[in-house]
Amino acid sequence: MTFGEQLFLALALGTIGGFGLWLFYVTSRYDRYRAGPEARRLEAPHDMVHAGAD
């Protein structure tokens, strides 16, 4: 493979991998948003739960 072909392959794989990571991030945020505040409260550390419980 020439240097240009290797560079093209690296850019293509990086773009596909970056898109996959971005898609994973957006999906996980959407899932947490749709779960509602009760589920988000369960994910919080126990000492942080009481701060907003008033």
Secondary structure, 3 states (H helix, E strand, C coil): CCHHHHHHHHHHHHHHHHHHHHHHHHHHHHHHHHHCHHHHHHHCCHHHHHHHCC
